[in-house]
Amino acid sequence: MEKSAKIRLIYAIFLGVFTVAVGLAIICVAADIYYTGKDTGVIYSRAIVGERLTALAIPLIFLIAAIILGAVFPLYKVKAARTPEDTLGKLKARIPQSGDGEEFTAAQNAYKKAAIIRLVAWLVALAAALAGAIATLCYLVDTAQFSGKDVTGEIFNLVKNILPWLCVAFAATIAATVTSGIFARKQVAVAKTMIKNGDKQAVAQKAEPKFITVIKSIIAKPAFTWAVRGCIFVLAVVFIILGIVNGGANDVLVKAVNICTECIGLG
């Protein structure tokens, strides 16, 4: 492992451990607030919560700073390893359209078969994701599911109806990624065989459309990545402000209190 990769790994481990430590501290503070105020009858109030969380202000600031440092200002640039898909992309331009011999024909058939399997794997993953999204949307738009009379039951029903779809979508995506990688490696092997045994005068000269080349060049630029991140950040800030203005923040606070006092069992 390169030195830069080791440093990033150590930093990631430190950040993970520090995040868990801060999370445990927040849990301890929340428990202390509850058990201290249980006898007085006044458990949660803005003053009490603010006073207790002030003690965690410095660790939280350091945690946020560490996250920003790792996300916005990478310590070291690590050269990404070449994937089978990258190698295959470079070999495609050299694959002959025709060739002599059974070896070339077998390699050509194997190449097409692997391509079909990769396509089917991603289509299945896409279908699973779409099915899960549609099922989740149908459940969420049904306001009868969220009457507010039984918060605990509504949460359990939400998890029961949505979590399986999420698991299926994730599993299908992971399976498609693994399958695509396996058969991409097979395509690389047979592509080399086709190049070796094919007709040198029949190399496929399939130039990409100009607009695709332009789009790829734009996406590959770091400025594009930062622009997308900036737009997402601005959009998030706008939605947060809108939520505060229209009273959404108070609604979230009420729901959070209900979850803590009813679902988790603190009340």
URHUUR-V591283 format. One record per backbone hydrogen bond with DSSP energy under -1.0 kcal/mol. NH is the residue of the N-H (numbers start at 0). CO is the residue of the C=O. If there is no record, write none. Layout:
nh=[NH & NH]
co=[CO & CO]
This chain:
nh=[5 & 6 & 7 & 8 & 9 & 10 & 11 & 12 & 13 & 14 & 15 & 16 & 17 & 18 & 19 & 20 & 21 & 22 & 23 & 24 & 25 & 26 & 27 & 28 & 29 & 30 & 31 & 32 & 33 & 34 & 35 & 36 & 37 & 40 & 48 & 49 & 50 & 51 & 52 & 53 & 55 & 56 & 59 & 60 & 61 & 62 & 63 & 64 & 65 & 66 & 67 & 68 & 69 & 70 & 71 & 86 & 87 & 88 & 89 & 90 & 91 & 93 & 94 & 96 & 104 & 105 & 106 & 107 & 108 & 109 & 110 & 111 & 112 & 113 & 114 & 115 & 116 & 117 & 118 & 119 & 120 & 121 & 122 & 123 & 124 & 125 & 126 & 127 & 128 & 129 & 130 & 131 & 132 & 133 & 134 & 135 & 136 & 137 & 138 & 139 & 140 & 142 & 144 & 145 & 153 & 154 & 155 & 156 & 157 & 158 & 159 & 160 & 161 & 162 & 165 & 166 & 167 & 168 & 169 & 170 & 171 & 172 & 173 & 174 & 175 & 176 & 177 & 178 & 179 & 180 & 181 & 182 & 183 & 184 & 185 & 186 & 187 & 188 & 189 & 190 & 191 & 192 & 193 & 194 & 195 & 196 & 197 & 198 & 201 & 203 & 206 & 212 & 213 & 214 & 215 & 216 & 217 & 218 & 219 & 224 & 225 & 226 & 227 & 228 & 229 & 230 & 231 & 232 & 233 & 234 & 235 & 236 & 237 & 238 & 239 & 240 & 241 & 242 & 243 & 244 & 245 & 247 & 248 & 250 & 251 & 252 & 253 & 254 & 255 & 256 & 257 & 258 & 259 & 260 & 261 & 263 & 265]
co=[1 & 2 & 3 & 4 & 5 & 6 & 7 & 8 & 9 & 10 & 11 & 12 & 13 & 14 & 15 & 16 & 17 & 18 & 19 & 20 & 21 & 22 & 23 & 24 & 25 & 26 & 27 & 28 & 29 & 30 & 31 & 32 & 33 & 36 & 44 & 45 & 46 & 47 & 48 & 49 & 52 & 53 & 55 & 56 & 57 & 58 & 59 & 60 & 61 & 62 & 63 & 64 & 65 & 66 & 67 & 82 & 83 & 84 & 85 & 86 & 87 & 90 & 91 & 201 & 100 & 101 & 102 & 103 & 104 & 105 & 106 & 107 & 108 & 109 & 110 & 111 & 112 & 113 & 114 & 115 & 116 & 117 & 118 & 119 & 120 & 121 & 122 & 123 & 124 & 125 & 126 & 127 & 128 & 129 & 130 & 131 & 132 & 133 & 134 & 135 & 136 & 140 & 141 & 142 & 149 & 150 & 151 & 152 & 153 & 154 & 155 & 156 & 157 & 158 & 161 & 162 & 163 & 164 & 165 & 166 & 167 & 168 & 169 & 170 & 171 & 172 & 173 & 174 & 175 & 176 & 177 & 178 & 179 & 180 & 181 & 182 & 183 & 184 & 185 & 186 & 187 & 188 & 189 & 190 & 191 & 192 & 193 & 97 & 198 & 94 & 204 & 208 & 209 & 210 & 211 & 212 & 213 & 214 & 215 & 220 & 221 & 222 & 223 & 224 & 225 & 226 & 227 & 228 & 229 & 230 & 231 & 232 & 233 & 234 & 235 & 236 & 237 & 238 & 239 & 240 & 241 & 242 & 242 & 246 & 247 & 248 & 249 & 250 & 251 & 252 & 253 & 254 & 255 & 256 & 257 & 258 & 259]
